[in-house]
Structures are given as structure tokens and as C-alpha cells.
């Protein structure tokens, strides 16, 4: 009846789970649906849906992940996916955690990997689950097999781990934390083997690159494998006498190998940055320093990238990272790109996504205004997460 229609017309005060905020020539608001919110909600986000024809404006007032609402926009039609109070943003965590007492955390590699040690730093009491590859680690969170995943994204010597940026786009998990882990590589071999007997050294490509100078002096053949600890495990299983591994001291202890050398990395300040992934965002706390991670695609016209980045400079927002990645055809299905992208002036065949981290949280007005502005001047934008910054 009329009362019901009036209720549905009221502006809903709720928060947005920021996965999937995009620009599609519409202004996103909240007056299309009405849902009740949790009594614990302390802040709100307002949205409105304007007719096509205006440039997209993302109206964000504030954010609190304890509220139960999820907004995604797609080219046609715009879809609003709501969660009732019984299906709140923390519902999935409650369902998973009721199955076991400990937090389950996935990582890539076998036991003894650096990823496991970073995961243990984040969750000392957690149950750590090894995964064969990075995609399996992402899937385990997306499919509710585990609660969290701890994934490396960049190293101070080897640079970015690009596959994990692509997987962030594919699985749409939320970044809820970060941790920096100081990597100390060791040269591991079977008991009784000396350095002069070693002909080959196996490890992950990133680890080999971080020890490049050391291995050149050793005069050995470098062999890339999937995992540092996996290399140690393989040498232990095969009893190879002419092969060594670059891995952690923990891997050496686990697989019964001798440590022939420690701190083999070319630079002592060898830090790897890991991110913590979850199906749901976490509430923002006011007493902590925060970072926010986003991804966007600029247009092809001259000055488009400058306009996109200037939204941060205009508001004195400090960018801690910017990384560009080409957009493969297979990824476009996960992006819901505007139909005009790639067809405007220049018709650039090498379209790029830009991954940006900046200081600040979604509860800060300057950050909200910057993201609203970015959604107007970019072809695509998605918020990956807003999370406490790790101090290293």
C-alpha cells in the first residue's frame, strides 16, 4: 500500500561493502531500497541513483562495515544486493567460525614458507592451511573453506608479485590488513654437503632474484620452483647431494637440512609486504593509522591519467604505491568495464589498470571526496580495502 511505498522511498542509512563500486554513467544513491540496519551502526553512507546522462558521482558520506548492505553497479541494469540483518556482513565469518574453534588462515606454499611465517605473525593462534598456489589460497577464502588468506604482493628488492594483483580483480576479496615481514634467506643443503659441492640452487623466482649477487659469486645454476620451502622439501625427499635451496631457517629445521649460509640476500633491508584477505570488510577504528587500496582505469584521452591522480594531490593525500598492469581480455569479465573504454580517442590497445595505495581511511572526508571525484573522471574504479597500516 501507500505506507509500504513510502517506506521504500525513504533514504536508507547504511554502509557500503566497497567491493564493486564502479563508474557506469550513473550516480549511485540509496533511495531505491529500504533495509533495516544493525543497532550497533555508528556511521552511515548515503547513495542516490540519478538518470543516465550525468557523469557518475559516487556520494559517500562515511563507512562502517558493521552495517549490512552491499552495493554493486553494473552497466545495465544497476543492481543492488542487500543483506538482511540475519545475513549481515559478519554472517559469513560467524558461519565459518562455528565449524571450528580456531581462525583458519590460508597461505601459498608448504610448511616453512615465508608466507606461513607472515600468517603466523598476523594470527598467532590461527590454524594455518598451506595451498599449492596463489589462486587456491584466494579460492579457499571465496568458497568459505577458510576465514583469511595472507598473500605477498611486493618485495623491496624483487618488486611486485603481479599474479596476486590479477587475482584481487578476479575474486573480489576485501583487503583487511597488511604485514611487513623481514626476509632472511639461508642456503640449505643435505647434511654433510659443503658449498664447493653444490652445482644447482633451487628456490622461488623472487628469492633467486633477491640473492642474485650472492649466487653469481657461488657460480651455481639457478633453478626456479614454485616455493622456497617447497625447494627445501624436494631436496630432502630426493636426498640430492649437489643441490641446495634458498629458503628460511625454519624450512631447514622442518626438512632436516643443514644451514650453509645465512642472510644470502643482496640487501639487508629485504622486506616483503603481505596483505590479509577476507570475504567481508572490517569496521574502521578511529584510533589507528589506515591505508586504503583501490584500482582504476583511466581514459585514453590526453591528460586523463593526470586528472585521475590529481584528485589525491588536490586534497594532500599521500600515495604510498602506484602500480600499473595491462588489462588482459580474460580480466574484463571481472571488471564490468564501461562499454566506451577502449573505443574512445586513441583506441589504446594496451589498456592499463592502476593499483593505488594511499594513507587514510574511508571514514575521512578528504578520502571520500577524492574517491567521489575519481569515479567521475575515470573509466572504472573499485575499492579493494581500507585497513590498519603496518608499522615496520
Protein Blocks (a to p, Z undefined) as FASTA:
>chain_A
ZZlmmmmmpccdddddfehiacehiacdfklbccdddfkbcbdcddddddehiacddddf
bdcfkbccdddddfbdcddddddfklcfklmmmmmmmmpmbdcdddeddehiaklmmmmm
mmmmbccdddfblklmmmmmmnomambdcddfbdfklopafklmmmmmmnopacfbdcdd
dddddddddehiafklpmbdcddfklmmmmmmmmmmnopacdddfbfklmmmmmmmnopa
kbccdddfklmmmnopacfbghkbfbfblccddddddfbdcdddfkbccdddddddddfb
ehklmmmmmmmmmnopacfbdcdddddfklmmmnopafkgopaghiaabbcddddddedd
fkbmklmmmmmmmmmmpmbdcdfbdcddddZZ
